[in-house]
Amino acid sequence: MIGEKYMFQSLSPIFSGVVTFEGNQKGLITGVGKVCIPYYPSIDNVLLVKGLKHNVNFNKDMCIIRNKDNSSLFYAKR
């Protein structure tokens, strides 16, 4: 999930629900697509979520999601 439209290489609009995040706030899912960062593998089926503000970092080995205080909240190996 990403909250920034500019990060998508391709994006298809969808309106299929909401995502709940910090403080029980909800963000509307407005699209799905492919995120491609130069020199790293691309990721398919990434959701575009309106209002999502969490930090998501990608590198060649994993994806790291961080809290506002920069502590690791979740990570996944590629």
PDB file of N, CA, C and O in Angstrom:
ATOM      1  N   MET A   1       0.842  -1.180   0.000  1.00  0.00           N
ATOM      2  CA  MET A   1       0.000   0.000   0.000  1.00  0.00           C
ATOM      3  C   MET A   1       0.878   1.231   0.000  1.00  0.00           C
ATOM      4  O   MET A   1       1.890   1.305   0.698  1.00  0.00           O
ATOM      5  N   ILE A   2       0.471   2.172  -0.786  1.00  0.00           N
ATOM      6  CA  ILE A   2       1.192   3.437  -0.906  1.00  0.00           C
ATOM      7  C   ILE A   2       0.151   4.553  -0.974  1.00  0.00           C
ATOM      8  O   ILE A   2      -0.960   4.342  -1.460  1.00  0.00           O
ATOM      9  N   GLY A   3       0.508   5.722  -0.494  1.00  0.00           N
ATOM     10  CA  GLY A   3      -0.395   6.865  -0.551  1.00  0.00           C
ATOM     11  C   GLY A   3      -0.002   7.887  -1.596  1.00  0.00           C
ATOM     12  O   GLY A   3      -0.645   8.932  -1.697  1.00  0.00           O
ATOM     13  N   GLU A   4       1.039   7.619  -2.382  1.00  0.00           N
ATOM     14  CA  GLU A   4       1.551   8.578  -3.362  1.00  0.00           C
ATOM     15  C   GLU A   4       1.397   8.049  -4.786  1.00  0.00           C
ATOM     16  O   GLU A   4       2.022   7.055  -5.154  1.00  0.00           O
ATOM     17  N   LYS A   5       0.573   8.707  -5.576  1.00  0.00           N
ATOM     18  CA  LYS A   5       0.265   8.284  -6.942  1.00  0.00           C
ATOM     19  C   LYS A   5       1.494   8.305  -7.851  1.00  0.00           C
ATOM     20  O   LYS A   5       1.605   7.465  -8.744  1.00  0.00           O
ATOM     21  N   TYR A   6       2.410   9.237  -7.647  1.00  0.00           N
ATOM     22  CA  TYR A   6       3.570   9.389  -8.526  1.00  0.00           C
ATOM     23  C   TYR A   6       4.509   8.176  -8.495  1.00  0.00           C
ATOM     24  O   TYR A   6       5.326   8.020  -9.402  1.00  0.00           O
ATOM     25  N   MET A   7       4.413   7.317  -7.474  1.00  0.00           N
ATOM     26  CA  MET A   7       5.319   6.180  -7.348  1.00  0.00           C
ATOM     27  C   MET A   7       4.942   5.001  -8.255  1.00  0.00           C
ATOM     28  O   MET A   7       5.705   4.041  -8.358  1.00  0.00           O
ATOM     29  N   PHE A   8       3.798   5.057  -8.903  1.00  0.00           N
ATOM     30  CA  PHE A   8       3.325   3.959  -9.727  1.00  0.00           C
ATOM     31  C   PHE A   8       3.835   4.062 -11.157  1.00  0.00           C
ATOM     32  O   PHE A   8       3.827   5.136 -11.758  1.00  0.00           O
ATOM     33  N   GLN A   9       4.280   2.930 -11.692  1.00  0.00           N
ATOM     34  CA  GLN A   9       4.640   2.841 -13.104  1.00  0.00           C
ATOM     35  C   GLN A   9       3.370   2.666 -13.929  1.00  0.00           C
ATOM     36  O   GLN A   9       3.242   3.242 -15.010  1.00  0.00           O
ATOM     37  N   SER A  10       2.437   1.874 -13.420  1.00  0.00           N
ATOM     38  CA  SER A  10       1.117   1.723 -14.039  1.00  0.00           C
ATOM     39  C   SER A  10       0.094   1.713 -12.916  1.00  0.00           C
ATOM     40  O   SER A  10       0.375   1.259 -11.807  1.00  0.00           O
ATOM     41  N   LEU A  11      -1.102   2.223 -13.216  1.00  0.00           N
ATOM     42  CA  LEU A  11      -2.125   2.345 -12.181  1.00  0.00           C
ATOM     43  C   LEU A  11      -3.502   2.244 -12.816  1.00  0.00           C
ATOM     44  O   LEU A  11      -3.795   2.930 -13.795  1.00  0.00           O
ATOM     45  N   SER A  12      -4.345   1.384 -12.251  1.00  0.00           N
ATOM     46  CA  SER A  12      -5.736   1.246 -12.694  1.00  0.00           C
ATOM     47  C   SER A  12      -6.649   1.695 -11.564  1.00  0.00           C
ATOM     48  O   SER A  12      -6.479   1.264 -10.424  1.00  0.00           O
ATOM     49  N   PRO A  13      -7.618   2.559 -11.867  1.00  0.00           N
ATOM     50  CA  PRO A  13      -8.532   3.005 -10.816  1.00  0.00           C
ATOM     51  C   PRO A  13      -9.427   1.866 -10.344  1.00  0.00           C
ATOM     52  O   PRO A  13      -9.954   1.110 -11.159  1.00  0.00           O
ATOM     53  N   ILE A  14      -9.599   1.742  -9.039  1.00  0.00           N
ATOM     54  CA  ILE A  14     -10.575   0.833  -8.437  1.00  0.00           C
ATOM     55  C   ILE A  14     -11.135   1.520  -7.203  1.00  0.00           C
ATOM     56  O   ILE A  14     -10.470   2.357  -6.592  1.00  0.00           O
ATOM     57  N   PHE A  15     -12.321   1.174  -6.849  1.00  0.00           N
ATOM     58  CA  PHE A  15     -12.945   1.709  -5.645  1.00  0.00           C
ATOM     59  C   PHE A  15     -13.582   0.527  -4.933  1.00  0.00           C
ATOM     60  O   PHE A  15     -14.788   0.297  -5.026  1.00  0.00           O
ATOM     61  N   SER A  16     -12.737  -0.224  -4.213  1.00  0.00           N
ATOM     62  CA  SER A  16     -13.214  -1.501  -3.695  1.00  0.00           C
ATOM     63  C   SER A  16     -13.080  -1.657  -2.189  1.00  0.00           C
ATOM     64  O   SER A  16     -12.958  -2.781  -1.701  1.00  0.00           O
ATOM     65  N   GLY A  17     -13.099  -0.594  -1.461  1.00  0.00           N
ATOM     66  CA  GLY A  17     -13.060  -0.756  -0.021  1.00  0.00           C
ATOM     67  C   GLY A  17     -12.173   0.241   0.674  1.00  0.00           C
ATOM     68  O   GLY A  17     -11.754   1.243   0.097  1.00  0.00           O
ATOM     69  N   VAL A  18     -11.897  -0.054   1.923  1.00  0.00           N
ATOM     70  CA  VAL A  18     -11.096   0.818   2.763  1.00  0.00           C
ATOM     71  C   VAL A  18     -10.028   0.007   3.478  1.00  0.00           C
ATOM     72  O   VAL A  18     -10.139  -1.212   3.610  1.00  0.00           O
ATOM     73  N   VAL A  19      -8.993   0.700   3.937  1.00  0.00           N
ATOM     74  CA  VAL A  19      -7.925   0.118   4.742  1.00  0.00           C
ATOM     75  C   VAL A  19      -7.924   0.872   6.061  1.00  0.00           C
ATOM     76  O   VAL A  19      -8.029   2.098   6.080  1.00  0.00           O
ATOM     77  N   THR A  20      -7.807   0.150   7.154  1.00  0.00           N
ATOM     78  CA  THR A  20      -7.746   0.759   8.479  1.00  0.00           C
ATOM     79  C   THR A  20      -6.293   0.847   8.909  1.00  0.00           C
ATOM     80  O   THR A  20      -5.558  -0.137   8.821  1.00  0.00           O
ATOM     81  N   PHE A  21      -5.870   2.023   9.377  1.00  0.00           N
ATOM     82  CA  PHE A  21      -4.510   2.198   9.850  1.00  0.00           C
ATOM     83  C   PHE A  21      -4.504   3.032  11.119  1.00  0.00           C
ATOM     84  O   PHE A  21      -5.558   3.259  11.713  1.00  0.00           O
ATOM     85  N   GLU A  22      -3.348   3.486  11.539  1.00  0.00           N
ATOM     86  CA  GLU A  22      -3.120   4.146  12.820  1.00  0.00           C
ATOM     87  C   GLU A  22      -4.313   4.949  13.338  1.00  0.00           C
ATOM     88  O   GLU A  22      -4.932   5.718  12.603  1.00  0.00           O
ATOM     89  N   GLY A  23      -4.615   4.751  14.613  1.00  0.00           N
ATOM     90  CA  GLY A  23      -5.685   5.505  15.247  1.00  0.00           C
ATOM     91  C   GLY A  23      -7.064   5.108  14.756  1.00  0.00           C
ATOM     92  O   GLY A  23      -8.016   5.871  14.917  1.00  0.00           O
ATOM     93  N   ASN A  24      -7.193   3.930  14.161  1.00  0.00           N
ATOM     94  CA  ASN A  24      -8.448   3.430  13.606  1.00  0.00           C
ATOM     95  C   ASN A  24      -8.978   4.316  12.481  1.00  0.00           C
ATOM     96  O   ASN A  24     -10.174   4.303  12.187  1.00  0.00           O
ATOM     97  N   GLN A  25      -8.089   5.084  11.855  1.00  0.00           N
ATOM     98  CA  GLN A  25      -8.475   5.891  10.705  1.00  0.00           C
ATOM     99  C   GLN A  25      -8.625   4.986   9.497  1.00  0.00           C
ATOM    100  O   GLN A  25      -8.021   3.914   9.441  1.00  0.00           O
ATOM    101  N   LYS A  26      -9.416   5.406   8.541  1.00  0.00           N
ATOM    102  CA  LYS A  26      -9.653   4.604   7.352  1.00  0.00           C
ATOM    103  C   LYS A  26      -9.234   5.380   6.111  1.00  0.00           C
ATOM    104  O   LYS A  26      -9.410   6.596   6.031  1.00  0.00           O
ATOM    105  N   GLY A  27      -8.669   4.647   5.134  1.00  0.00           N
ATOM    106  CA  GLY A  27      -8.273   5.228   3.860  1.00  0.00           C
ATOM    107  C   GLY A  27      -8.955   4.491   2.728  1.00  0.00           C
ATOM    108  O   GLY A  27      -8.977   3.260   2.716  1.00  0.00           O
ATOM    109  N   LEU A  28      -9.502   5.208   1.791  1.00  0.00           N
ATOM    110  CA  LEU A  28     -10.201   4.641   0.650  1.00  0.00           C
ATOM    111  C   LEU A  28      -9.207   4.083  -0.368  1.00  0.00           C
ATOM    112  O   LEU A  28      -8.262   4.775  -0.748  1.00  0.00           O
ATOM    113  N   ILE A  29      -9.406   2.845  -0.812  1.00  0.00           N
ATOM    114  CA  ILE A  29      -8.588   2.259  -1.867  1.00  0.00           C
ATOM    115  C   ILE A  29      -9.061   2.860  -3.190  1.00  0.00           C
ATOM    116  O   ILE A  29     -10.222   2.697  -3.568  1.00  0.00           O
ATOM    117  N   THR A  30      -8.161   3.557  -3.897  1.00  0.00           N
ATOM    118  CA  THR A  30      -8.554   4.243  -5.130  1.00  0.00           C
ATOM    119  C   THR A  30      -7.872   3.703  -6.377  1.00  0.00           C
ATOM    120  O   THR A  30      -8.192   4.131  -7.486  1.00  0.00           O
ATOM    121  N   GLY A  31      -6.931   2.765  -6.217  1.00  0.00           N
ATOM    122  CA  GLY A  31      -6.271   2.207  -7.386  1.00  0.00           C
ATOM    123  C   GLY A  31      -5.402   1.020  -7.038  1.00  0.00           C
ATOM    124  O   GLY A  31      -5.124   0.747  -5.870  1.00  0.00           O
ATOM    125  N   VAL A  32      -4.977   0.321  -8.076  1.00  0.00           N
ATOM    126  CA  VAL A  32      -4.055  -0.804  -7.928  1.00  0.00           C
ATOM    127  C   VAL A  32      -3.111  -0.769  -9.118  1.00  0.00           C
ATOM    128  O   VAL A  32      -3.520  -0.466 -10.239  1.00  0.00           O
ATOM    129  N   GLY A  33      -1.850  -1.079  -8.868  1.00  0.00           N
ATOM    130  CA  GLY A  33      -0.904  -1.022  -9.974  1.00  0.00           C
ATOM    131  C   GLY A  33       0.458  -1.575  -9.626  1.00  0.00           C
ATOM    132  O   GLY A  33       0.627  -2.358  -8.691  1.00  0.00           O
ATOM    133  N   LYS A  34       1.426  -1.135 -10.420  1.00  0.00           N
ATOM    134  CA  LYS A  34       2.801  -1.629 -10.333  1.00  0.00           C
ATOM    135  C   LYS A  34       3.722  -0.502  -9.893  1.00  0.00           C
ATOM    136  O   LYS A  34       3.713   0.586 -10.470  1.00  0.00           O
ATOM    137  N   VAL A  35       4.523  -0.775  -8.857  1.00  0.00           N
ATOM    138  CA  VAL A  35       5.514   0.182  -8.367  1.00  0.00           C
ATOM    139  C   VAL A  35       6.876  -0.303  -8.824  1.00  0.00           C
ATOM    140  O   VAL A  35       7.239  -1.461  -8.617  1.00  0.00           O
ATOM    141  N   CYS A  36       7.621   0.589  -9.445  1.00  0.00           N
ATOM    142  CA  CYS A  36       8.951   0.237  -9.959  1.00  0.00           C
ATOM    143  C   CYS A  36       9.922   1.330  -9.553  1.00  0.00           C
ATOM    144  O   CYS A  36       9.786   2.480  -9.971  1.00  0.00           O
ATOM    145  N   ILE A  37      10.895   0.971  -8.742  1.00  0.00           N
ATOM    146  CA  ILE A  37      11.937   1.892  -8.305  1.00  0.00           C
ATOM    147  C   ILE A  37      13.199   1.528  -9.072  1.00  0.00           C
ATOM    148  O   ILE A  37      13.574   0.355  -9.084  1.00  0.00           O
ATOM    149  N   PRO A  38      13.871   2.478  -9.711  1.00  0.00           N
ATOM    150  CA  PRO A  38      15.060   2.148 -10.510  1.00  0.00           C
ATOM    151  C   PRO A  38      16.064   1.284  -9.745  1.00  0.00           C
ATOM    152  O   PRO A  38      16.354   1.528  -8.574  1.00  0.00           O
ATOM    153  N   TYR A  39      16.577   0.283 -10.425  1.00  0.00           N
ATOM    154  CA  TYR A  39      17.591  -0.646  -9.925  1.00  0.00           C
ATOM    155  C   TYR A  39      17.062  -1.673  -8.928  1.00  0.00           C
ATOM    156  O   TYR A  39      17.851  -2.423  -8.353  1.00  0.00           O
ATOM    157  N   TYR A  40      15.758  -1.729  -8.710  1.00  0.00           N
ATOM    158  CA  TYR A  40      15.161  -2.702  -7.803  1.00  0.00           C
ATOM    159  C   TYR A  40      14.042  -3.447  -8.527  1.00  0.00           C
ATOM    160  O   TYR A  40      13.493  -2.936  -9.503  1.00  0.00           O
ATOM    161  N   PRO A  41      13.700  -4.646  -8.062  1.00  0.00           N
ATOM    162  CA  PRO A  41      12.588  -5.379  -8.685  1.00  0.00           C
ATOM    163  C   PRO A  41      11.281  -4.602  -8.530  1.00  0.00           C
ATOM    164  O   PRO A  41      11.090  -3.884  -7.549  1.00  0.00           O
ATOM    165  N   SER A  42      10.390  -4.752  -9.500  1.00  0.00           N
ATOM    166  CA  SER A  42       9.087  -4.097  -9.408  1.00  0.00           C
ATOM    167  C   SER A  42       8.155  -4.919  -8.525  1.00  0.00           C
ATOM    168  O   SER A  42       8.391  -6.104  -8.289  1.00  0.00           O
ATOM    169  N   ILE A  43       7.100  -4.280  -8.043  1.00  0.00           N
ATOM    170  CA  ILE A  43       6.112  -4.939  -7.188  1.00  0.00           C
ATOM    171  C   ILE A  43       4.745  -4.732  -7.831  1.00  0.00           C
ATOM    172  O   ILE A  43       4.330  -3.600  -8.079  1.00  0.00           O
ATOM    173  N   ASP A  44       4.049  -5.838  -8.098  1.00  0.00           N
ATOM    174  CA  ASP A  44       2.720  -5.789  -8.708  1.00  0.00           C
ATOM    175  C   ASP A  44       1.631  -5.783  -7.640  1.00  0.00           C
ATOM    176  O   ASP A  44       1.867  -6.141  -6.486  1.00  0.00           O
ATOM    177  N   ASN A  45       0.437  -5.369  -8.050  1.00  0.00           N
ATOM    178  CA  ASN A  45      -0.759  -5.390  -7.189  1.00  0.00           C
ATOM    179  C   ASN A  45      -0.600  -4.567  -5.916  1.00  0.00           C
ATOM    180  O   ASN A  45      -1.026  -4.986  -4.840  1.00  0.00           O
ATOM    181  N   VAL A  46       0.013  -3.396  -6.045  1.00  0.00           N
ATOM    182  CA  VAL A  46       0.158  -2.467  -4.924  1.00  0.00           C
ATOM    183  C   VAL A  46      -1.088  -1.584  -4.892  1.00  0.00           C
ATOM    184  O   VAL A  46      -1.512  -1.066  -5.925  1.00  0.00           O
ATOM    185  N   LEU A  47      -1.668  -1.413  -3.715  1.00  0.00           N
ATOM    186  CA  LEU A  47      -2.870  -0.595  -3.572  1.00  0.00           C
ATOM    187  C   LEU A  47      -2.514   0.875  -3.360  1.00  0.00           C
ATOM    188  O   LEU A  47      -1.604   1.199  -2.596  1.00  0.00           O
ATOM    189  N   LEU A  48      -3.231   1.750  -4.037  1.00  0.00           N
ATOM    190  CA  LEU A  48      -3.148   3.192  -3.790  1.00  0.00           C
ATOM    191  C   LEU A  48      -4.246   3.517  -2.784  1.00  0.00           C
ATOM    192  O   LEU A  48      -5.427   3.301  -3.056  1.00  0.00           O
ATOM    193  N   VAL A  49      -3.856   4.035  -1.627  1.00  0.00           N
ATOM    194  CA  VAL A  49      -4.796   4.296  -0.540  1.00  0.00           C
ATOM    195  C   VAL A  49      -4.784   5.779  -0.207  1.00  0.00           C
ATOM    196  O   VAL A  49      -3.761   6.326   0.204  1.00  0.00           O
ATOM    197  N   LYS A  50      -5.922   6.418  -0.388  1.00  0.00           N
ATOM    198  CA  LYS A  50      -6.056   7.851  -0.098  1.00  0.00           C
ATOM    199  C   LYS A  50      -5.866   8.078   1.402  1.00  0.00           C
ATOM    200  O   LYS A  50      -6.519   7.435   2.224  1.00  0.00           O
ATOM    201  N   GLY A  51      -4.969   8.993   1.744  1.00  0.00           N
ATOM    202  CA  GLY A  51      -4.740   9.350   3.138  1.00  0.00           C
ATOM    203  C   GLY A  51      -3.672   8.544   3.845  1.00  0.00           C
ATOM    204  O   GLY A  51      -3.372   8.819   5.006  1.00  0.00           O
ATOM    205  N   LEU A  52      -3.085   7.552   3.179  1.00  0.00           N
ATOM    206  CA  LEU A  52      -2.044   6.746   3.809  1.00  0.00           C
ATOM    207  C   LEU A  52      -0.773   7.577   3.951  1.00  0.00           C
ATOM    208  O   LEU A  52      -0.287   8.131   2.965  1.00  0.00           O
ATOM    209  N   LYS A  53      -0.236   7.671   5.144  1.00  0.00           N
ATOM    210  CA  LYS A  53       0.927   8.519   5.401  1.00  0.00           C
ATOM    211  C   LYS A  53       2.108   7.779   5.987  1.00  0.00           C
ATOM    212  O   LYS A  53       3.127   8.406   6.274  1.00  0.00           O
ATOM    213  N   HIS A  54       2.019   6.470   6.178  1.00  0.00           N
ATOM    214  CA  HIS A  54       3.123   5.711   6.766  1.00  0.00           C
ATOM    215  C   HIS A  54       4.305   5.664   5.814  1.00  0.00           C
ATOM    216  O   HIS A  54       4.137   5.758   4.598  1.00  0.00           O
ATOM    217  N   ASN A  55       5.476   5.520   6.359  1.00  0.00           N
ATOM    218  CA  ASN A  55       6.692   5.415   5.561  1.00  0.00           C
ATOM    219  C   ASN A  55       6.906   3.977   5.129  1.00  0.00           C
ATOM    220  O   ASN A  55       6.921   3.070   5.961  1.00  0.00           O
ATOM    221  N   VAL A  56       7.070   3.766   3.834  1.00  0.00           N
ATOM    222  CA  VAL A  56       7.341   2.446   3.273  1.00  0.00           C
ATOM    223  C   VAL A  56       8.647   2.533   2.514  1.00  0.00           C
ATOM    224  O   VAL A  56       8.792   3.347   1.602  1.00  0.00           O
ATOM    225  N   ASN A  57       9.603   1.691   2.892  1.00  0.00           N
ATOM    226  CA  ASN A  57      10.905   1.673   2.234  1.00  0.00           C
ATOM    227  C   ASN A  57      11.099   0.335   1.545  1.00  0.00           C
ATOM    228  O   ASN A  57      10.804  -0.716   2.113  1.00  0.00           O
ATOM    229  N   PHE A  58      11.600   0.383   0.308  1.00  0.00           N
ATOM    230  CA  PHE A  58      11.898  -0.823  -0.439  1.00  0.00           C
ATOM    231  C   PHE A  58      13.390  -0.860  -0.729  1.00  0.00           C
ATOM    232  O   PHE A  58      13.996   0.172  -1.018  1.00  0.00           O
ATOM    233  N   ASN A  59      13.983  -2.044  -0.654  1.00  0.00           N
ATOM    234  CA  ASN A  59      15.334  -2.241  -1.154  1.00  0.00           C
ATOM    235  C   ASN A  59      15.367  -3.580  -1.872  1.00  0.00           C
ATOM    236  O   ASN A  59      14.325  -4.218  -2.025  1.00  0.00           O
ATOM    237  N   LYS A  60      16.531  -4.017  -2.314  1.00  0.00           N
ATOM    238  CA  LYS A  60      16.589  -5.232  -3.125  1.00  0.00           C
ATOM    239  C   LYS A  60      16.229  -6.485  -2.342  1.00  0.00           C
ATOM    240  O   LYS A  60      15.906  -7.505  -2.952  1.00  0.00           O
ATOM    241  N   ASP A  61      16.272  -6.447  -1.002  1.00  0.00           N
ATOM    242  CA  ASP A  61      16.017  -7.625  -0.191  1.00  0.00           C
ATOM    243  C   ASP A  61      14.669  -7.638   0.526  1.00  0.00           C
ATOM    244  O   ASP A  61      14.121  -8.708   0.793  1.00  0.00           O
ATOM    245  N   MET A  62      14.126  -6.452   0.843  1.00  0.00           N
ATOM    246  CA  MET A  62      12.906  -6.428   1.642  1.00  0.00           C
ATOM    247  C   MET A  62      12.138  -5.117   1.519  1.00  0.00           C
ATOM    248  O   MET A  62      12.618  -4.137   0.950  1.00  0.00           O
ATOM    249  N   CYS A  63      10.940  -5.136   2.069  1.00  0.00           N
ATOM    250  CA  CYS A  63      10.087  -3.959   2.212  1.00  0.00           C
ATOM    251  C   CYS A  63       9.963  -3.699   3.705  1.00  0.00           C
ATOM    252  O   CYS A  63       9.677  -4.621   4.468  1.00  0.00           O
ATOM    253  N   ILE A  64      10.171  -2.460   4.133  1.00  0.00           N
ATOM    254  CA  ILE A  64      10.091  -2.093   5.544  1.00  0.00           C
ATOM    255  C   ILE A  64       9.039  -0.999   5.704  1.00  0.00           C
ATOM    256  O   ILE A  64       9.071   0.009   4.998  1.00  0.00           O
ATOM    257  N   ILE A  65       8.128  -1.198   6.615  1.00  0.00           N
ATOM    258  CA  ILE A  65       7.112  -0.192   6.924  1.00  0.00           C
ATOM    259  C   ILE A  65       7.443   0.358   8.304  1.00  0.00           C
ATOM    260  O   ILE A  65       7.635  -0.398   9.256  1.00  0.00           O
ATOM    261  N   ARG A  66       7.507   1.693   8.404  1.00  0.00           N
ATOM    262  CA  ARG A  66       7.932   2.340   9.645  1.00  0.00           C
ATOM    263  C   ARG A  66       6.829   3.214  10.233  1.00  0.00           C
ATOM    264  O   ARG A  66       5.986   3.750   9.514  1.00  0.00           O
ATOM    265  N   ASN A  67       6.857   3.341  11.556  1.00  0.00           N
ATOM    266  CA  ASN A  67       5.971   4.256  12.272  1.00  0.00           C
ATOM    267  C   ASN A  67       6.446   5.688  12.085  1.00  0.00           C
ATOM    268  O   ASN A  67       7.504   5.928  11.503  1.00  0.00           O
ATOM    269  N   LYS A  68       5.669   6.630  12.576  1.00  0.00           N
ATOM    270  CA  LYS A  68       6.052   8.038  12.511  1.00  0.00           C
ATOM    271  C   LYS A  68       7.357   8.313  13.242  1.00  0.00           C
ATOM    272  O   LYS A  68       8.097   9.220  12.862  1.00  0.00           O
ATOM    273  N   ASP A  69       7.655   7.526  14.310  1.00  0.00           N
ATOM    274  CA  ASP A  69       8.896   7.724  15.057  1.00  0.00           C
ATOM    275  C   ASP A  69      10.074   6.983  14.418  1.00  0.00           C
ATOM    276  O   ASP A  69      11.151   6.907  15.010  1.00  0.00           O
ATOM    277  N   ASN A  70       9.876   6.438  13.217  1.00  0.00           N
ATOM    278  CA  ASN A  70      10.886   5.748  12.413  1.00  0.00           C
ATOM    279  C   ASN A  70      11.232   4.355  12.930  1.00  0.00           C
ATOM    280  O   ASN A  70      12.180   3.742  12.439  1.00  0.00           O
ATOM    281  N   SER A  71      10.495   3.846  13.899  1.00  0.00           N
ATOM    282  CA  SER A  71      10.727   2.462  14.340  1.00  0.00           C
ATOM    283  C   SER A  71      10.055   1.511  13.348  1.00  0.00           C
ATOM    284  O   SER A  71       9.037   1.851  12.746  1.00  0.00           O
ATOM    285  N   SER A  72      10.631   0.317  13.184  1.00  0.00           N
ATOM    286  CA  SER A  72      10.087  -0.661  12.238  1.00  0.00           C
ATOM    287  C   SER A  72       8.773  -1.215  12.753  1.00  0.00           C
ATOM    288  O   SER A  72       8.672  -1.649  13.901  1.00  0.00           O
ATOM    289  N   LEU A  73       7.776  -1.196  11.898  1.00  0.00           N
ATOM    290  CA  LEU A  73       6.462  -1.716  12.238  1.00  0.00           C
ATOM    291  C   LEU A  73       6.273  -3.100  11.632  1.00  0.00           C
ATOM    292  O   LEU A  73       5.691  -3.986  12.259  1.00  0.00           O
ATOM    293  N   PHE A  74       6.773  -3.283  10.394  1.00  0.00           N
ATOM    294  CA  PHE A  74       6.584  -4.538   9.659  1.00  0.00           C
ATOM    295  C   PHE A  74       7.628  -4.612   8.577  1.00  0.00           C
ATOM    296  O   PHE A  74       8.030  -3.591   8.019  1.00  0.00           O
ATOM    297  N   TYR A  75       8.075  -5.830   8.274  1.00  0.00           N
ATOM    298  CA  TYR A  75       8.967  -6.003   7.126  1.00  0.00           C
ATOM    299  C   TYR A  75       8.658  -7.323   6.457  1.00  0.00           C
ATOM    300  O   TYR A  75       8.163  -8.253   7.094  1.00  0.00           O
ATOM    301  N   ALA A  76       8.950  -7.400   5.180  1.00  0.00           N
ATOM    302  CA  ALA A  76       8.746  -8.618   4.404  1.00  0.00           C
ATOM    303  C   ALA A  76       9.912  -8.812   3.464  1.00  0.00           C
ATOM    304  O   ALA A  76      10.352  -7.870   2.805  1.00  0.00           O
ATOM    305  N   LYS A  77      10.414 -10.030   3.402  1.00  0.00           N
ATOM    306  CA  LYS A  77      11.497 -10.339   2.469  1.00  0.00           C
ATOM    307  C   LYS A  77      10.936 -10.476   1.069  1.00  0.00           C
ATOM    308  O   LYS A  77       9.795 -10.899   0.885  1.00  0.00           O
ATOM    309  N   ARG A  78      11.750 -10.114   0.073  1.00  0.00           N
ATOM    310  CA  ARG A  78      11.354 -10.287  -1.320  1.00  0.00           C
ATOM    311  C   ARG A  78      11.729 -11.643  -1.801  1.00  0.00           C
ATOM    312  O   ARG A  78      11.476 -11.979  -2.958  1.00  0.00           O
TER     313      ARG A  78
END
